[in-house]
Each structure stands twice: as C-alpha cells, then as structure tokens.
C-alpha cells in the first residue's frame, strides 16, 4: 500500500507539471533511482533540482517504502505509471490533434 501511495504521489507531481513532455525523462530518471534503493544515488540525482533538506528527506522516505517491498512490487509500480503516462488519454494532451491517431 505504501508503494502505491508513493507512486501515485510522484505521478501527481508529474501530471501537475506545466512542462509535461520535458518532465517525463527527468521524472522517470528520478523514479528509476528511487528503485535502486541507494540514498547516495538519490541525493546525487536530486542535486540538479536544488532541493531543500525537507524535499530530500521526503524522497528518502519514499525510497524507504520501496526498500520495504519486493522488486516485483516496484516493477508493478513502473508498469502502472508507464501505462498511465503512455495512455491515449495522456498522449492526446501532449501530441497535436493532427498527429495523434484515434483508435475507435
């Protein structure tokens, strides 16, 4: 349950980003580092965003949730998040209407 809440929280942050497309690569990069379960890698990755100590601690708590669960559970979170961000509903918001092909 904790992992699902963490994944949803990260997805919400991404969805609220005004630069959705540019944020995807950074988001998945940071999410991947969360899954490595390495606090050192996490801090190193977060430095480029100039986070506060509180933000770093919050990400470390999310990473702790992943440490408590199995790798299978973590991979299910990745599959869920990719399924949402690559869904036709989301893609319609980032790809101009002329390019997106509707499947009916």
Backbone as XML, in Angstrom:
<?xml version="1.0"?>
<chain id="A" units="angstrom">
  <residue number="1" name="UNK">
    <atom name="N" x="0.817" y="-1.191" z="0.000"/>
    <atom name="CA" x="0.000" y="0.000" z="0.000"/>
    <atom name="C" x="0.859" y="1.253" z="0.000"/>
  </residue>
  <residue number="2" name="UNK">
    <atom name="N" x="1.926" y="1.259" z="0.793"/>
    <atom name="CA" x="2.787" y="2.433" z="0.853"/>
    <atom name="C" x="3.398" y="2.742" z="-0.505"/>
  </residue>
  <residue number="3" name="UNK">
    <atom name="N" x="3.792" y="1.696" z="-1.237"/>
    <atom name="CA" x="4.408" y="1.906" z="-2.540"/>
    <atom name="C" x="3.393" y="2.509" z="-3.505"/>
  </residue>
  <residue number="4" name="UNK">
    <atom name="N" x="2.170" y="2.048" z="-3.474"/>
    <atom name="CA" x="1.146" y="2.581" z="-4.354"/>
    <atom name="C" x="0.902" y="4.056" z="-4.066"/>
  </residue>
  <residue number="5" name="UNK">
    <atom name="N" x="0.874" y="4.431" z="-2.812"/>
    <atom name="CA" x="0.693" y="5.833" z="-2.437"/>
    <atom name="C" x="1.875" y="6.657" z="-2.925"/>
  </residue>
  <residue number="6" name="UNK">
    <atom name="N" x="3.081" y="6.127" z="-2.768"/>
    <atom name="CA" x="4.266" y="6.851" z="-3.223"/>
    <atom name="C" x="4.241" y="7.023" z="-4.739"/>
  </residue>
  <residue number="7" name="UNK">
    <atom name="N" x="3.902" y="5.962" z="-5.443"/>
    <atom name="CA" x="3.839" y="6.039" z="-6.907"/>
    <atom name="C" x="2.785" y="7.042" z="-7.348"/>
  </residue>
  <residue number="8" name="UNK">
    <atom name="N" x="1.632" y="7.030" z="-6.695"/>
    <atom name="CA" x="0.580" y="7.985" z="-7.034"/>
    <atom name="C" x="1.039" y="9.416" z="-6.765"/>
  </residue>
  <residue number="9" name="UNK">
    <atom name="N" x="1.734" y="9.626" z="-5.653"/>
    <atom name="CA" x="2.225" y="10.967" z="-5.321"/>
    <atom name="C" x="3.185" y="11.481" z="-6.386"/>
  </residue>
  <residue number="10" name="UNK">
    <atom name="N" x="4.105" y="10.626" z="-6.806"/>
    <atom name="CA" x="5.049" y="11.031" z="-7.846"/>
    <atom name="C" x="4.338" y="11.302" z="-9.165"/>
  </residue>
  <residue number="11" name="UNK">
    <atom name="N" x="3.362" y="10.478" z="-9.491"/>
    <atom name="CA" x="2.613" y="10.676" z="-10.722"/>
    <atom name="C" x="1.838" y="11.981" z="-10.679"/>
  </residue>
  <residue number="12" name="UNK">
    <atom name="N" x="1.280" y="12.315" z="-9.538"/>
    <atom name="CA" x="0.546" y="13.561" z="-9.390"/>
    <atom name="C" x="1.461" y="14.762" z="-9.612"/>
  </residue>
  <residue number="13" name="UNK">
    <atom name="N" x="2.665" y="14.707" z="-9.063"/>
    <atom name="CA" x="3.627" y="15.789" z="-9.269"/>
    <atom name="C" x="3.930" y="15.942" z="-10.754"/>
  </residue>
  <residue number="14" name="UNK">
    <atom name="N" x="4.128" y="14.836" z="-11.427"/>
    <atom name="CA" x="4.408" y="14.873" z="-12.859"/>
    <atom name="C" x="3.223" y="15.439" z="-13.638"/>
  </residue>
  <residue number="15" name="UNK">
    <atom name="N" x="2.029" y="14.984" z="-13.318"/>
    <atom name="CA" x="0.836" y="15.422" z="-14.047"/>
    <atom name="C" x="0.589" y="16.908" z="-13.876"/>
  </residue>
  <residue number="16" name="UNK">
    <atom name="N" x="0.948" y="17.470" z="-12.737"/>
    <atom name="CA" x="0.726" y="18.888" z="-12.497"/>
    <atom name="C" x="1.813" y="19.768" z="-13.108"/>
  </residue>
  <residue number="17" name="UNK">
    <atom name="N" x="2.838" y="19.155" z="-13.617"/>
    <atom name="CA" x="3.926" y="19.914" z="-14.236"/>
    <atom name="C" x="3.439" y="20.606" z="-15.496"/>
  </residue>
  <residue number="18" name="UNK">
    <atom name="N" x="3.809" y="21.872" z="-15.642"/>
    <atom name="CA" x="3.376" y="22.608" z="-16.833"/>
    <atom name="C" x="4.181" y="22.211" z="-18.064"/>
  </residue>
  <residue number="19" name="UNK">
    <atom name="N" x="5.315" y="21.593" z="-17.844"/>
    <atom name="CA" x="6.143" y="21.153" z="-18.968"/>
    <atom name="C" x="6.181" y="19.626" z="-18.974"/>
  </residue>
  <residue number="20" name="UNK">
    <atom name="N" x="5.034" y="19.057" z="-19.222"/>
    <atom name="CA" x="4.829" y="17.612" z="-19.123"/>
    <atom name="C" x="5.848" y="16.807" z="-19.928"/>
  </residue>
  <residue number="21" name="UNK">
    <atom name="N" x="5.998" y="17.126" z="-21.191"/>
    <atom name="CA" x="6.870" y="16.330" z="-22.054"/>
    <atom name="C" x="8.317" y="16.415" z="-21.599"/>
  </residue>
  <residue number="22" name="UNK">
    <atom name="N" x="8.776" y="17.612" z="-21.280"/>
    <atom name="CA" x="10.152" y="17.779" z="-20.829"/>
    <atom name="C" x="10.371" y="17.104" z="-19.482"/>
  </residue>
  <residue number="23" name="UNK">
    <atom name="N" x="9.329" y="17.034" z="-18.680"/>
    <atom name="CA" x="9.434" y="16.444" z="-17.358"/>
    <atom name="C" x="9.478" y="14.931" z="-17.342"/>
  </residue>
  <residue number="24" name="UNK">
    <atom name="N" x="9.011" y="14.297" z="-18.415"/>
    <atom name="CA" x="8.937" y="12.827" z="-18.424"/>
    <atom name="C" x="10.293" y="12.167" z="-18.217"/>
  </residue>
  <residue number="25" name="UNK">
    <atom name="N" x="11.283" y="12.590" z="-18.963"/>
    <atom name="CA" x="12.597" y="11.956" z="-18.869"/>
    <atom name="C" x="13.181" y="12.151" z="-17.470"/>
  </residue>
  <residue number="26" name="UNK">
    <atom name="N" x="13.088" y="13.366" z="-16.952"/>
    <atom name="CA" x="13.596" y="13.635" z="-15.611"/>
    <atom name="C" x="12.829" y="12.836" z="-14.567"/>
  </residue>
  <residue number="27" name="UNK">
    <atom name="N" x="11.525" y="12.777" z="-14.733"/>
    <atom name="CA" x="10.690" y="12.035" z="-13.790"/>
    <atom name="C" x="11.070" y="10.565" z="-13.761"/>
  </residue>
  <residue number="28" name="UNK">
    <atom name="N" x="11.136" y="9.940" z="-14.929"/>
    <atom name="CA" x="11.455" y="8.513" z="-14.963"/>
    <atom name="C" x="12.889" y="8.246" z="-14.514"/>
  </residue>
  <residue number="29" name="UNK">
    <atom name="N" x="13.794" y="9.195" z="-14.765"/>
    <atom name="CA" x="15.162" y="9.044" z="-14.270"/>
    <atom name="C" x="15.207" y="9.017" z="-12.752"/>
  </residue>
  <residue number="30" name="UNK">
    <atom name="N" x="14.518" y="9.970" z="-12.136"/>
    <atom name="CA" x="14.469" y="10.027" z="-10.672"/>
    <atom name="C" x="13.707" y="8.829" z="-10.104"/>
  </residue>
  <residue number="31" name="UNK">
    <atom name="N" x="12.630" y="8.456" z="-10.757"/>
    <atom name="CA" x="11.864" y="7.297" z="-10.298"/>
    <atom name="C" x="12.727" y="6.033" z="-10.356"/>
  </residue>
  <residue number="32" name="UNK">
    <atom name="N" x="13.497" y="5.891" z="-11.418"/>
    <atom name="CA" x="14.399" y="4.741" z="-11.537"/>
    <atom name="C" x="15.433" y="4.718" z="-10.419"/>
  </residue>
  <residue number="33" name="UNK">
    <atom name="N" x="15.925" y="5.885" z="-10.054"/>
    <atom name="CA" x="16.904" y="5.958" z="-8.969"/>
    <atom name="C" x="16.257" y="5.630" z="-7.635"/>
  </residue>
  <residue number="34" name="UNK">
    <atom name="N" x="14.991" y="6.000" z="-7.465"/>
    <atom name="CA" x="14.270" y="5.593" z="-6.258"/>
    <atom name="C" x="14.270" y="4.068" z="-6.140"/>
  </residue>
  <residue number="35" name="UNK">
    <atom name="N" x="14.098" y="3.405" z="-7.272"/>
    <atom name="CA" x="14.032" y="1.937" z="-7.283"/>
    <atom name="C" x="15.378" y="1.271" z="-7.000"/>
  </residue>
  <residue number="36" name="UNK">
    <atom name="N" x="16.486" y="2.013" z="-7.193"/>
    <atom name="CA" x="17.803" y="1.428" z="-6.902"/>
    <atom name="C" x="18.013" y="1.236" z="-5.411"/>
  </residue>
  <residue number="37" name="UNK">
    <atom name="N" x="17.201" y="1.964" z="-4.627"/>
    <atom name="CA" x="17.252" y="1.871" z="-3.165"/>
    <atom name="C" x="18.564" y="2.398" z="-2.593"/>
  </residue>
  <residue number="38" name="UNK">
    <atom name="N" x="19.247" y="3.259" z="-3.345"/>
    <atom name="CA" x="20.513" y="3.833" z="-2.902"/>
    <atom name="C" x="20.317" y="5.299" z="-2.517"/>
  </residue>
  <residue number="39" name="UNK">
    <atom name="N" x="20.427" y="5.630" z="-1.225"/>
    <atom name="CA" x="20.283" y="7.021" z="-0.806"/>
    <atom name="C" x="21.331" y="7.937" z="-1.442"/>
  </residue>
  <residue number="40" name="UNK">
    <atom name="N" x="22.538" y="7.426" z="-1.627"/>
    <atom name="CA" x="23.605" y="8.224" z="-2.234"/>
    <atom name="C" x="23.244" y="8.602" z="-3.676"/>
  </residue>
  <residue number="41" name="UNK">
    <atom name="N" x="22.787" y="7.631" z="-4.469"/>
    <atom name="CA" x="22.387" y="7.923" z="-5.847"/>
    <atom name="C" x="21.214" y="8.903" z="-5.882"/>
  </residue>
  <residue number="42" name="UNK">
    <atom name="N" x="20.281" y="8.733" z="-4.958"/>
    <atom name="CA" x="19.123" y="9.609" z="-4.901"/>
    <atom name="C" x="19.547" y="11.051" z="-4.636"/>
  </residue>
  <residue number="43" name="UNK">
    <atom name="N" x="20.378" y="11.258" z="-3.622"/>
    <atom name="CA" x="20.841" y="12.618" z="-3.317"/>
    <atom name="C" x="21.604" y="13.208" z="-4.487"/>
  </residue>
  <residue number="44" name="UNK">
    <atom name="N" x="22.429" y="12.401" z="-5.115"/>
    <atom name="CA" x="23.201" y="12.864" z="-6.267"/>
    <atom name="C" x="22.274" y="13.308" z="-7.402"/>
  </residue>
  <residue number="45" name="UNK">
    <atom name="N" x="21.232" y="12.532" z="-7.660"/>
    <atom name="CA" x="20.272" y="12.866" z="-8.712"/>
    <atom name="C" x="19.478" y="14.121" z="-8.368"/>
  </residue>
  <residue number="46" name="UNK">
    <atom name="N" x="19.072" y="14.247" z="-7.137"/>
    <atom name="CA" x="18.234" y="15.377" z="-6.737"/>
    <atom name="C" x="18.985" y="16.705" z="-6.712"/>
  </residue>
  <residue number="47" name="UNK">
    <atom name="N" x="20.315" y="16.679" z="-6.600"/>
    <atom name="CA" x="21.099" y="17.915" z="-6.538"/>
    <atom name="C" x="20.837" y="18.832" z="-7.732"/>
  </residue>
  <residue number="48" name="UNK">
    <atom name="N" x="20.582" y="18.264" z="-8.900"/>
    <atom name="CA" x="20.373" y="19.096" z="-10.090"/>
    <atom name="C" x="19.087" y="19.917" z="-10.008"/>
  </residue>
  <residue number="49" name="UNK">
    <atom name="N" x="18.200" y="19.571" z="-9.068"/>
    <atom name="CA" x="16.949" y="20.313" z="-8.902"/>
    <atom name="C" x="17.014" y="21.305" z="-7.736"/>
  </residue>
  <residue number="50" name="UNK">
    <atom name="N" x="18.174" y="21.373" z="-7.076"/>
    <atom name="CA" x="18.390" y="22.282" z="-5.952"/>
    <atom name="C" x="17.296" y="22.137" z="-4.886"/>
  </residue>
  <residue number="51" name="UNK">
    <atom name="N" x="17.102" y="20.920" z="-4.367"/>
    <atom name="CA" x="16.020" y="20.685" z="-3.398"/>
    <atom name="C" x="16.387" y="21.174" z="-1.995"/>
  </residue>
  <residue number="52" name="UNK">
    <atom name="N" x="15.373" y="21.406" z="-1.203"/>
    <atom name="CA" x="15.597" y="21.736" z="0.207"/>
    <atom name="C" x="15.886" y="20.432" z="0.956"/>
  </residue>
  <residue number="53" name="UNK">
    <atom name="N" x="16.351" y="20.558" z="2.199"/>
    <atom name="CA" x="16.610" y="19.358" z="3.004"/>
    <atom name="C" x="15.318" y="18.589" z="3.250"/>
  </residue>
  <residue number="54" name="UNK">
    <atom name="N" x="14.228" y="19.316" z="3.398"/>
    <atom name="CA" x="12.932" y="18.676" z="3.616"/>
    <atom name="C" x="12.528" y="17.847" z="2.399"/>
  </residue>
  <residue number="55" name="UNK">
    <atom name="N" x="12.759" y="18.381" z="1.207"/>
    <atom name="CA" x="12.420" y="17.643" z="-0.017"/>
    <atom name="C" x="13.279" y="16.392" z="-0.159"/>
  </residue>
  <residue number="56" name="UNK">
    <atom name="N" x="14.550" y="16.507" z="0.159"/>
    <atom name="CA" x="15.441" y="15.336" z="0.096"/>
    <atom name="C" x="14.962" y="14.267" z="1.073"/>
  </residue>
  <residue number="57" name="UNK">
    <atom name="N" x="14.615" y="14.685" z="2.275"/>
    <atom name="CA" x="14.122" y="13.731" z="3.276"/>
    <atom name="C" x="12.818" y="13.072" z="2.824"/>
  </residue>
  <residue number="58" name="UNK">
    <atom name="N" x="11.962" y="13.839" z="2.165"/>
    <atom name="CA" x="10.700" y="13.272" z="1.660"/>
    <atom name="C" x="10.977" y="12.193" z="0.615"/>
  </residue>
  <residue number="59" name="UNK">
    <atom name="N" x="11.921" y="12.453" z="-0.289"/>
    <atom name="CA" x="12.260" y="11.447" z="-1.296"/>
    <atom name="C" x="12.907" y="10.223" z="-0.650"/>
  </residue>
  <residue number="60" name="UNK">
    <atom name="N" x="13.695" y="10.450" z="0.387"/>
    <atom name="CA" x="14.306" y="9.312" z="1.083"/>
    <atom name="C" x="13.238" y="8.446" z="1.757"/>
  </residue>
  <residue number="61" name="UNK">
    <atom name="N" x="12.175" y="9.083" z="2.259"/>
    <atom name="CA" x="11.088" y="8.316" z="2.860"/>
    <atom name="C" x="10.363" y="7.488" z="1.803"/>
  </residue>
  <residue number="62" name="UNK">
    <atom name="N" x="10.187" y="8.063" z="0.630"/>
    <atom name="CA" x="9.576" y="7.302" z="-0.476"/>
    <atom name="C" x="10.475" y="6.115" z="-0.819"/>
  </residue>
  <residue number="63" name="UNK">
    <atom name="N" x="11.777" y="6.369" z="-0.862"/>
    <atom name="CA" x="12.720" y="5.300" z="-1.178"/>
    <atom name="C" x="12.676" y="4.204" z="-0.101"/>
  </residue>
  <residue number="64" name="UNK">
    <atom name="N" x="12.478" y="4.586" z="1.139"/>
    <atom name="CA" x="12.351" y="3.604" z="2.217"/>
    <atom name="C" x="11.155" y="2.679" z="1.975"/>
  </residue>
  <residue number="65" name="UNK">
    <atom name="N" x="10.073" y="3.244" z="1.447"/>
    <atom name="CA" x="8.904" y="2.409" z="1.126"/>
    <atom name="C" x="9.272" y="1.342" z="0.102"/>
  </residue>
  <residue number="66" name="UNK">
    <atom name="N" x="10.067" y="1.729" z="-0.889"/>
    <atom name="CA" x="10.488" y="0.749" z="-1.889"/>
    <atom name="C" x="11.423" y="-0.289" z="-1.287"/>
  </residue>
  <residue number="67" name="UNK">
    <atom name="N" x="12.247" y="0.101" z="-0.322"/>
    <atom name="CA" x="13.146" y="-0.856" z="0.331"/>
    <atom name="C" x="12.355" y="-1.916" z="1.100"/>
  </residue>
  <residue number="68" name="UNK">
    <atom name="N" x="11.203" y="-1.522" z="1.626"/>
    <atom name="CA" x="10.385" y="-2.441" z="2.424"/>
    <atom name="C" x="9.628" y="-3.448" z="1.564"/>
  </residue>
  <residue number="69" name="UNK">
    <atom name="N" x="9.531" y="-3.208" z="0.280"/>
    <atom name="CA" x="8.743" y="-4.078" z="-0.595"/>
    <atom name="C" x="9.632" y="-4.820" z="-1.584"/>
  </residue>
  <residue number="70" name="UNK">
    <atom name="N" x="9.044" y="-5.806" z="-2.223"/>
    <atom name="CA" x="9.798" y="-6.649" z="-3.161"/>
    <atom name="C" x="10.076" y="-5.918" z="-4.471"/>
  </residue>
  <residue number="71" name="UNK">
    <atom name="N" x="11.039" y="-6.439" z="-5.200"/>
    <atom name="CA" x="11.355" y="-5.895" z="-6.517"/>
    <atom name="C" x="10.158" y="-6.049" z="-7.451"/>
  </residue>
  <residue number="72" name="UNK">
    <atom name="N" x="9.444" y="-7.155" z="-7.309"/>
    <atom name="CA" x="8.257" y="-7.390" z="-8.136"/>
    <atom name="C" x="7.243" y="-6.263" z="-7.926"/>
  </residue>
  <residue number="73" name="UNK">
    <atom name="N" x="7.025" y="-5.868" z="-6.701"/>
    <atom name="CA" x="6.102" y="-4.791" z="-6.377"/>
    <atom name="C" x="6.559" y="-3.475" z="-7.016"/>
  </residue>
  <residue number="74" name="UNK">
    <atom name="N" x="7.854" y="-3.217" z="-6.955"/>
    <atom name="CA" x="8.401" y="-1.993" z="-7.545"/>
    <atom name="C" x="8.215" y="-1.989" z="-9.063"/>
  </residue>
  <residue number="75" name="UNK">
    <atom name="N" x="8.445" y="-3.125" z="-9.680"/>
    <atom name="CA" x="8.276" y="-3.218" z="-11.133"/>
    <atom name="C" x="6.814" y="-3.071" z="-11.533"/>
  </residue>
  <residue number="76" name="UNK">
    <atom name="N" x="5.914" y="-3.508" z="-10.687"/>
    <atom name="CA" x="4.488" y="-3.310" z="-10.961"/>
    <atom name="C" x="4.139" y="-1.827" z="-10.925"/>
  </residue>
  <residue number="77" name="UNK">
    <atom name="N" x="4.771" y="-1.071" z="-10.034"/>
    <atom name="CA" x="4.568" y="0.377" z="-10.000"/>
    <atom name="C" x="5.044" y="1.018" z="-11.301"/>
  </residue>
  <residue number="78" name="UNK">
    <atom name="N" x="6.201" y="0.579" z="-11.780"/>
    <atom name="CA" x="6.731" y="1.117" z="-13.042"/>
    <atom name="C" x="5.744" y="0.830" z="-14.175"/>
  </residue>
  <residue number="79" name="UNK">
    <atom name="N" x="5.255" y="-0.388" z="-14.252"/>
    <atom name="CA" x="4.315" y="-0.757" z="-15.308"/>
    <atom name="C" x="3.036" y="0.081" z="-15.220"/>
  </residue>
  <residue number="80" name="UNK">
    <atom name="N" x="2.538" y="0.278" z="-14.025"/>
    <atom name="CA" x="1.336" y="1.083" z="-13.839"/>
    <atom name="C" x="1.562" y="2.522" z="-14.284"/>
  </residue>
  <residue number="81" name="UNK">
    <atom name="N" x="2.652" y="3.106" z="-13.852"/>
    <atom name="CA" x="2.918" y="4.504" z="-14.179"/>
    <atom name="C" x="3.161" y="4.701" z="-15.672"/>
  </residue>
  <residue number="82" name="UNK">
    <atom name="N" x="3.867" y="3.783" z="-16.287"/>
    <atom name="CA" x="4.086" y="3.892" z="-17.730"/>
    <atom name="C" x="2.774" y="3.701" z="-18.478"/>
  </residue>
  <residue number="83" name="UNK">
    <atom name="N" x="1.944" y="2.796" z="-17.984"/>
    <atom name="CA" x="0.642" y="2.594" z="-18.615"/>
    <atom name="C" x="-0.214" y="3.847" z="-18.575"/>
  </residue>
  <residue number="84" name="UNK">
    <atom name="N" x="-0.130" y="4.568" z="-17.470"/>
    <atom name="CA" x="-0.913" y="5.802" z="-17.351"/>
    <atom name="C" x="-0.327" y="6.897" z="-18.227"/>
  </residue>
  <residue number="85" name="UNK">
    <atom name="N" x="0.965" y="7.128" z="-18.132"/>
    <atom name="CA" x="1.563" y="8.249" z="-18.878"/>
    <atom name="C" x="1.611" y="7.996" z="-20.381"/>
  </residue>
  <residue number="86" name="UNK">
    <atom name="N" x="1.559" y="6.747" z="-20.778"/>
    <atom name="CA" x="1.561" y="6.448" z="-22.219"/>
    <atom name="C" x="0.174" y="6.093" z="-22.735"/>
  </residue>
  <residue number="87" name="UNK">
    <atom name="N" x="-0.846" y="6.324" z="-21.926"/>
    <atom name="CA" x="-2.216" y="6.027" z="-22.342"/>
    <atom name="C" x="-2.683" y="7.029" z="-23.400"/>
  </residue>
  <residue number="88" name="UNK">
    <atom name="N" x="-3.637" y="6.641" z="-24.240"/>
    <atom name="CA" x="-4.151" y="7.566" z="-25.256"/>
    <atom name="C" x="-4.678" y="8.870" z="-24.655"/>
  </residue>
  <residue number="89" name="UNK">
    <atom name="N" x="-5.272" y="8.791" z="-23.477"/>
    <atom name="CA" x="-5.812" y="9.994" z="-22.834"/>
    <atom name="C" x="-4.698" y="10.999" z="-22.536"/>
  </residue>
  <residue number="90" name="UNK">
    <atom name="N" x="-3.588" y="10.522" z="-22.009"/>
    <atom name="CA" x="-2.470" y="11.415" z="-21.703"/>
    <atom name="C" x="-1.783" y="11.893" z="-22.975"/>
  </residue>
  <residue number="91" name="UNK">
    <atom name="N" x="-1.601" y="10.985" z="-23.918"/>
    <atom name="CA" x="-0.921" y="11.361" z="-25.156"/>
    <atom name="C" x="-1.705" y="12.417" z="-25.932"/>
  </residue>
  <residue number="92" name="UNK">
    <atom name="N" x="-3.018" y="12.393" z="-25.850"/>
    <atom name="CA" x="-3.836" y="13.417" z="-26.512"/>
    <atom name="C" x="-3.511" y="14.816" z="-26.004"/>
  </residue>
  <residue number="93" name="UNK">
    <atom name="N" x="-3.094" y="14.900" z="-24.762"/>
    <atom name="CA" x="-2.777" y="16.206" z="-24.178"/>
    <atom name="C" x="-1.413" y="16.735" z="-24.581"/>
  </residue>
  <residue number="94" name="UNK">
    <atom name="N" x="-0.531" y="15.871" z="-25.066"/>
    <atom name="CA" x="0.813" y="16.333" z="-25.394"/>
    <atom name="C" x="1.142" y="16.271" z="-26.880"/>
  </residue>
  <residue number="95" name="UNK">
    <atom name="N" x="0.311" y="15.588" z="-27.660"/>
    <atom name="CA" x="0.553" y="15.484" z="-29.104"/>
    <atom name="C" x="-0.544" y="16.241" z="-29.831"/>
  </residue>
  <residue number="96" name="UNK">
    <atom name="N" x="-0.159" y="17.113" z="-30.769"/>
    <atom name="CA" x="-1.174" y="17.869" z="-31.518"/>
    <atom name="C" x="-2.203" y="16.946" z="-32.188"/>
  </residue>
  <residue number="97" name="UNK">
    <atom name="N" x="-3.439" y="17.414" z="-32.313"/>
    <atom name="CA" x="-4.533" y="16.606" z="-32.865"/>
    <atom name="C" x="-4.231" y="16.029" z="-34.237"/>
  </residue>
  <residue number="98" name="UNK">
    <atom name="N" x="-3.490" y="16.734" z="-35.043"/>
    <atom name="CA" x="-3.200" y="16.253" z="-36.390"/>
    <atom name="C" x="-2.286" y="15.044" z="-36.420"/>
  </residue>
  <residue number="99" name="UNK">
    <atom name="N" x="-1.509" y="14.851" z="-35.382"/>
    <atom name="CA" x="-0.553" y="13.750" z="-35.370"/>
    <atom name="C" x="-1.131" y="12.518" z="-34.684"/>
  </residue>
  <residue number="100" name="UNK">
    <atom name="N" x="-1.930" y="12.720" z="-33.662"/>
    <atom name="CA" x="-2.460" y="11.601" z="-32.873"/>
    <atom name="C" x="-3.510" y="10.838" z="-33.676"/>
  </residue>
  <residue number="101" name="UNK">
    <atom name="N" x="-3.362" y="9.540" z="-33.742"/>
    <atom name="CA" x="-4.294" y="8.694" z="-34.461"/>
    <atom name="C" x="-5.270" y="8.091" z="-33.461"/>
  </residue>
  <residue number="102" name="UNK">
    <atom name="N" x="-6.552" y="8.348" z="-33.658"/>
    <atom name="CA" x="-7.553" y="7.810" z="-32.761"/>
    <atom name="C" x="-7.913" y="6.392" z="-33.165"/>
  </residue>
  <residue number="103" name="UNK">
    <atom name="N" x="-7.979" y="5.512" z="-32.173"/>
    <atom name="CA" x="-8.387" y="4.123" z="-32.418"/>
    <atom name="C" x="-9.824" y="3.976" z="-31.927"/>
  </residue>
  <residue number="104" name="UNK">
    <atom name="N" x="-10.728" y="3.663" z="-32.841"/>
    <atom name="CA" x="-12.136" y="3.521" z="-32.447"/>
    <atom name="C" x="-12.597" y="2.101" z="-32.569"/>
  </residue>
</chain>
